[in-house]
Amino acid sequence: MPEVSIIVPVYKVEKYPDRCIESLIVQTLSDIEIILVDDGSPDNCPSLCDRWAKKDSRIKVIHKENGGLGFARNSGLDIACGEYVGFVDSDDFVKHDMYEALYSAAKNEDADIAMCGFLCIGGIMTARSGEEREINCFSEYKCFSGKDGIDRLMLDISGALPGEPEDSRYGFSTVKNIYRRSILEENRLRFMSEREVMSEDVFFPARFSYAVKPRGGDKGCVLLLLPQPRLAFKKLPSGQISNVLPHNRRHKRASRQAHERGHIQNIYRPTVSGVRKGRRLCRKYSLQIKTSLQADS
């Protein structure tokens, strides 16, 4: 059994997967499997994936009809064999020791999730093309465990404290984490479609964390935060696999966000403090709906 399965959806990004895959095959953690999911890409991505599979026996390829990023990840999960699972988008590339650092930390603490920050290069998250910005990076090593730890983690994922630069203290994104695969399979946890909700990542961390059962005492889900950025991320223009809503479907955004508000309340229902946080998040989405409608009018 590989130590980590890394799932990489690929769609209309033929300029970028080579860099992404190269950064994976040189990982210092060598006992990995790399699952490339061709999400019905109409360009040269399918043949590119097949070529890489011939070069490295650790690479598997899935060819499927286009269904979006969330469902592409689900297809990879269906065949993954690793003890842990990680996700990388095909326009990302990772540092050579990212998965060794995450896996070693997870094993040392018997953790269900290990997380690091990432480095954004250009795109909408920085002011200028080529500029670098650290996102959701942590100043110190942290560990969350037990029910109280999970509740505190969910609050910090759903929002940041006043004065902090990011909307979320730890971020919803799954591309900087590894997850214990047995928990995913025992609970049949899969991604929602980004065509139905704002992002395929939004609900995944909460659903995973609340699915974990205590393993002696109150030690349930353990999440480790590594204090250095390990993932270099480049945001692409709209049209690639990471795009959520095409421009001509902006009018549907309000109804989707309204639909999400019900999911948010359900996710945070296990704790009173979580529900309060969910309500604050709902108000934030309501403001987004109002802003979106004003922009469209």
N, C-alpha and C positions, 0 to 999 in steps of 0.2 A: 504494500500500500504506500503510495507516495506521501510524503509529509505534507505537501501543499498542492492543491489543484488550483490553477490560475485560469480563469475564464475570461476570454477576450472576444466580445462581439465585434463584428467587422461589417461595415456598410458604407459604401461610397466614400472611402478614405484612402484610395490607393497610393497617395503620396506619403502616408504616414505609418502603415503597419510594419514596414521593414524596421524602422527605428524602434518601434514598440517591441517587436518580437526579439530583436537583437538584444535589447536590454533585459529580456527575460531569460534567454538561453545562457547568458553569462552570469546568472545569479550565483553567488557564493553558496547558496543552498541548492545543491544539485539534484536532490531527490524530489523533483517536482514533476507535475504533468501540466502541459499547456493546452488548453482547449480553445481552438479558434472556431467561432461560430459565424459562418457566412450567412448573414441575415437577408438572403436574396439580393445581394448587391449586383447592380446592373453593369458594373465596370469590370476591371481586371482583378478585383479582390478575390473572387473564388479561386482562380488559377494561382494567385499569389499564395493563398493559404495552402493549397496543395503542394506547391513547390517547397514551402517551409517544412511540411510534414515529411517530405522525402529527405530533408537535410538532417532532421533531428528526431529520433525515435520517441522522444518524450512529448511530441506534438500530435494532438488529435484534431481532426477537422469535422465539423458538422456543416452540411449545406441544408438550408431550410428556406421556406417562403418567408418573405418579409413580414415581420410582426412587431418590430420595434425593439428597443434596447432591453426593456424589462423581460420580455418573453424570450429574447435571445439568450439572456443570462440563465433563464429557467431551463432552456434546452441544454446548456452546458452543465447545470446542476444535475440533470437527469442521468448523465453518464460519468460524473466526477467520482473519483475513487480516493481522493486525498483525505488525510486526517483533518486538515483544515482546508478552507476554501477562500480564495481571494478573487477579486474582480479588477480588471484593468480595461479601460476603454482604449480602442485602437489608436486614438490620437494622443495617448499618454505615453510616457516612458519612465522607467523606474531606475533608481540607483542600484548599483550592482549588489549591495548587501541588504536591500530592503526586506526581503522575505526571510533571510537568515535572522535578522534582528527581531522581526515580529514573531517568528516561530520559536526562537530560543527563549524569548521573554514569556511567551504563552506556555511553553513546556515547563519553565522554571516555576511558574506560579499556578500551574494547572488551570489556565485561563480559558474561558470560552470565546472571548474576543480579545484581540490586540489591535491597537490603533496608533497611527502616527499622523503627523501633519503632512501638508504637501506644498510644493512650490509652484506657483502659477507663473507662466511665462507668456506675457502678452495677452491678447484677447480682452474680453469685456471686464475681467476682474482686475485689470491694471489700467493705468492712464495712457500708456503708450505701448506700441508694438515693440516686443523684445524686452520690455521691463519685467523684472522679477518681483514677486510678492509672496511672502509666506502666508499661508492660510491655515487656520486651526492648528497652529503649532503650539506646543506646550512648554512651559518654562521648567517643569520638573516631572519626574517619573511619578505616576499616580496609579493607584489600584482601587477599584470599586468592588465590593462584594456584599452579599446578603441583600435582603429586601430593601433596607434603607439605602444601600449603595446603588441599587437599580433605580429606585425612585429619584435619587439625587442625580444620577447619570441622565435619566430621561428629561429631567428639568433642564439640565445644561445642554443637552442636545437640541431641545426644542427652542431654546433662546439663550441669549447672553445677558450678563449683568449690565446695568447702566454704565456707560462710559467705555465698555469694551468695543473694539472696532468691528467685530463680525456680528451678523444676525444670530448665529448659533455659536456657543462656546466651543463645542467639539465637532459640530458639523454632522449633517445627515449622510454625507457621501460615503458609499461603501468601497470606493476604489483605493482607500488608504488603510483598509482593515483586513484581518483574516478572521474567519468564523469557524467554530468547531462543526464539522459537517454532520456528525451524528445527531446534533440537535436539530439541524435543518431537516434531516430525513425523518426523525422520529415524530416531528410535528408537521411535516409536509409544508414547510415554509418556503414560499416562492415570492417572486417580485410581482407587484401589480404593474399594469401597463401604463406607461407615461402618456398614452393616448386617452386614458380615462382619468388620470390624476395629474397634478402639476409635475411630479417627478417620481420616477420609479424607486428612488431612494428614500422618500419621505417617511414611509411607515415601516420599512424593513428593520431598522435598529430596534425600534420599540417592540415589534412583534417577536423578534428573536430574543430580546432580553427577558420579556415576560414569559417566554416559553421555557426558560431554563428552570430546572428543578434543583432544590438545595442538595448539596453533596456533603452532608455531615455538618451539624451545627446550623448556622445560618448562612453558610458559605454557598450561595447560589451562583449567579452569574458573576464572573470576575472579569473586569475589563482593565486592560493595561494601557496606559498612555505613555508613549515613548517621546522624549523631549526634543527630538530632532526631526526635521522634515526628511522624508525618505522618498516621496513620490514627486517627480517633476511633471507638471500638468500643463498642457497647452490648450486653451479654449479655441475651438474652431468656429468659423462663421456658420450661420444657419444653413441647414441643408444636409449636414452630416448626421451620423447616428445619434449624436448627443442632442440634436434639436428636438424640442418637446412639441411645439405647436407651429405648423406652417402659418405664414402671414395671413393667408386667406381664410384661416379658421379662428382668428382672434375673437370673433363674436361668440364662440362657444366657451371661452375661458371662464366667464362669470358662472355659468351653470356647473362647470367642472369644479370650480373652487367652492361653490355652495355645496356640492356633493361631498367634497373632501371634509367639510366642517363636521359632518356627521361621523366620518371615520376618526377624526382627531379626538372628538369627545369619547368615542369608544376605546381608543387606544390608551388614553390617560385615565380611564374610569377606575382602575384599581386603587388609586390613592386620591384623597381629597386634594392634596397639594398639586397632584398631577392634573386633575380636572381643572383647577384654577389656572394652571399653566396652559392647558389646552384651550380654555376660553380666551386667554390673552392671545393665543395663536390664531384663534378663530377671528378675533377682532382685527388682527393684522391682515388676514386674508380678505376680510370685508373691505378694508381700506384699499387693498389691491384691486378688488372687484370695481370699486367706485372709480379708482384711477384709470383702470382699463376701459371702462365704459366712457369716461370723459375723453380719453384719447381716441376712441373709435368714433365719437360723435362729431 
